[in-house]
């Protein structure tokens, strides 16, 4: 034991304990400029400190005396570094420290370096904040066109046929009665016949029987004299027939129109001799927005309207119950 003490007393004295180094408070964290140090080593990297150890990277805190892993003055492990309360609560310090820590993943929602940020789930935004274009409204539905019919360039007429089974049938004639002085209108939607409206009014006293021009038009060969036409007219307007004094007007009003192949089926109410019946006329229609034309025909019975067939000479002369209405109308220019 004395020998051991002697040997220890002769060995080199222990090196003096280094003086503790005072470390100032950490400065506020400043994001490095992209140009500063780009492509070059950090300041102080690879240099040797005063104590012969490599210097830490620039911006990293320098371990003070007593830092964990560095012996303190008494040789015991050092205490952890102390950070001021203000620095501990600083969002900049926390964010910078978290981001700078090796191995830490990017913060939630942050894009990784070099990776473009994902598009918003709400969809693309307008360029430069421009307002979205207004939706294009559908064009309003087309408006039907109303036409006034031109009686001077139209034909409304009724053909009355003789009964060829009677004894004096050879002395009788077929007749054609032209309507004059009437008025009418048509409301028509091109491409949509269902929107039609037709209204025609005919004064009974405006009926003209057996005009030579009309007889030729319908194919009759025999022309009547003026006195014959006058006599036919008087019988036609009498009480036993049209009874013009009691029922001065005939009228047609449409209730429906529908396409049927190359024609239009016009349904409406025909009022005659105080009776109204529903009738249907197949019509050929032409309309271009500036003019309207229509033509067609209808067969009906006088008895349906309370009109008995005319007869004379105790029935030796007699007309048929069946009649035919002919229509060929044109509108006035718009």
ChimeraX attribute file (.defattr): number of C-alpha atoms within 10 A of each C-alpha:
attribute: neighborCount
match mode: 1-to-1
recipient: residues
	/A:1	6
	/A:2	7
	/A:3	8
	/A:4	8
	/A:5	9
	/A:6	10
	/A:7	10
	/A:8	11
	/A:9	10
	/A:10	8
	/A:11	8
	/A:12	7
	/A:13	8
	/A:14	6
	/A:15	6
	/A:16	6
	/A:17	10
	/A:18	10
	/A:19	8
	/A:20	11
	/A:21	9
	/A:22	8
	/A:23	11
	/A:24	8
	/A:25	11
	/A:26	13
	/A:27	9
	/A:28	10
	/A:29	15
	/A:30	10
	/A:31	8
	/A:32	10
	/A:33	8
	/A:34	7
	/A:35	8
	/A:36	9
	/A:37	11
	/A:38	10
	/A:39	7
	/A:40	9
	/A:41	11
	/A:42	14
	/A:43	13
	/A:44	14
	/A:45	13
	/A:46	13
	/A:47	13
	/A:48	12
	/A:49	11
	/A:50	8
	/A:51	8
	/A:52	8
	/A:53	10
	/A:54	13
	/A:55	17
	/A:56	18
	/A:57	15
	/A:58	12
	/A:59	14
	/A:60	9
	/A:61	13
	/A:62	15
	/A:63	15
	/A:64	19
	/A:65	22
	/A:66	19
	/A:67	16
	/A:68	15
	/A:69	13
	/A:70	15
	/A:71	14
	/A:72	18
	/A:73	14
	/A:74	9
	/A:75	10
	/A:76	12
	/A:77	15
	/A:78	17
	/A:79	15
	/A:80	13
	/A:81	14
	/A:82	10
	/A:83	10
	/A:84	10
	/A:85	8
	/A:86	8
	/A:87	16
	/A:88	12
	/A:89	10
	/A:90	13
	/A:91	10
	/A:92	15
	/A:93	16
	/A:94	14
	/A:95	13
	/A:96	14
	/A:97	13
	/A:98	15
	/A:99	14
	/A:100	10
	/A:101	10
	/A:102	8
	/A:103	8
	/A:104	10
	/A:105	11
	/A:106	12
	/A:107	11
	/A:108	6
	/A:109	8
	/A:110	11
	/A:111	12
	/A:112	11
	/A:113	8
	/A:114	6
	/A:115	8
	/A:116	8
	/A:117	11
	/A:118	9
	/A:119	9
	/A:120	8
	/A:121	6
	/A:122	6
	/A:123	7
	/A:124	8
	/A:125	12
	/A:126	9
	/A:127	8
	/A:128	6
	/A:129	7
	/A:130	8
	/A:131	9
	/A:132	9
	/A:133	6
	/A:134	6
	/A:135	6
	/A:136	6
	/A:137	6
	/A:138	6
	/A:139	6
	/A:140	6
	/A:141	6
	/A:142	9
	/A:143	11
	/A:144	17
	/A:145	18
	/A:146	20
	/A:147	22
	/A:148	18
	/A:149	23
	/A:150	17
	/A:151	19
	/A:152	12
	/A:153	11
	/A:154	18
	/A:155	17
	/A:156	19
	/A:157	21
	/A:158	20
	/A:159	19
	/A:160	21
	/A:161	19
	/A:162	22
	/A:163	22
	/A:164	15
	/A:165	13
	/A:166	15
	/A:167	13
	/A:168	15
	/A:169	15
	/A:170	12
	/A:171	9
	/A:172	16
	/A:173	20
	/A:174	15
	/A:175	21
	/A:176	24
	/A:177	22
	/A:178	18
	/A:179	19
	/A:180	19
	/A:181	13
	/A:182	20
	/A:183	15
	/A:184	19
	/A:185	17
	/A:186	20
	/A:187	18
	/A:188	22
	/A:189	19
	/A:190	17
	/A:191	9
	/A:192	13
	/A:193	19
	/A:194	17
	/A:195	16
	/A:196	20
	/A:197	20
	/A:198	20
	/A:199	18
	/A:200	16
	/A:201	16
	/A:202	20
	/A:203	17
	/A:204	23
	/A:205	16
	/A:206	15
	/A:207	20
	/A:208	19
	/A:209	25
	/A:210	26
	/A:211	18
	/A:212	17
	/A:213	10
	/A:214	19
	/A:215	21
	/A:216	13
	/A:217	11
	/A:218	12
	/A:219	8
	/A:220	16
	/A:221	10
	/A:222	11
	/A:223	16
	/A:224	17
	/A:225	11
	/A:226	12
	/A:227	9
	/A:228	12
	/A:229	17
	/A:230	15
	/A:231	11
	/A:232	17
	/A:233	17
	/A:234	11
	/A:235	14
	/A:236	20
	/A:237	18
	/A:238	12
	/A:239	13
	/A:240	13
	/A:241	17
	/A:242	25
	/A:243	17
	/A:244	17
	/A:245	12
	/A:246	10
	/A:247	17
	/A:248	17
	/A:249	19
	/A:250	20
	/A:251	17
	/A:252	21
	/A:253	18
	/A:254	19
	/A:255	18
	/A:256	16
	/A:257	23
	/A:258	16
	/A:259	15
	/A:260	11
	/A:261	7
	/A:262	10
	/A:263	17
	/A:264	19
	/A:265	21
	/A:266	24
	/A:267	19
	/A:268	21
	/A:269	17
	/A:270	18
	/A:271	18
	/A:272	22
	/A:273	19
	/A:274	14
	/A:275	14
	/A:276	16
	/A:277	12
	/A:278	13
	/A:279	16
	/A:280	18
	/A:281	20
	/A:282	20
	/A:283	22
	/A:284	15
	/A:285	16
	/A:286	14
	/A:287	15
	/A:288	10
	/A:289	14
	/A:290	12
	/A:291	17
	/A:292	23
	/A:293	19
	/A:294	18
	/A:295	19
	/A:296	18
	/A:297	17
	/A:298	15
	/A:299	14
	/A:300	13
	/A:301	15
	/A:302	19
	/A:303	11
	/A:304	14
	/A:305	17
	/A:306	15
	/A:307	18
	/A:308	16
	/A:309	20
	/A:310	17
	/A:311	15
	/A:312	10
	/A:313	9
	/A:314	7
	/A:315	12
	/A:316	15
	/A:317	21
	/A:318	23
	/A:319	24
	/A:320	18
	/A:321	18
	/A:322	17
	/A:323	18
	/A:324	17
	/A:325	17
	/A:326	20
	/A:327	17
	/A:328	17
	/A:329	21
	/A:330	20
	/A:331	22
	/A:332	17
	/A:333	11
	/A:334	11
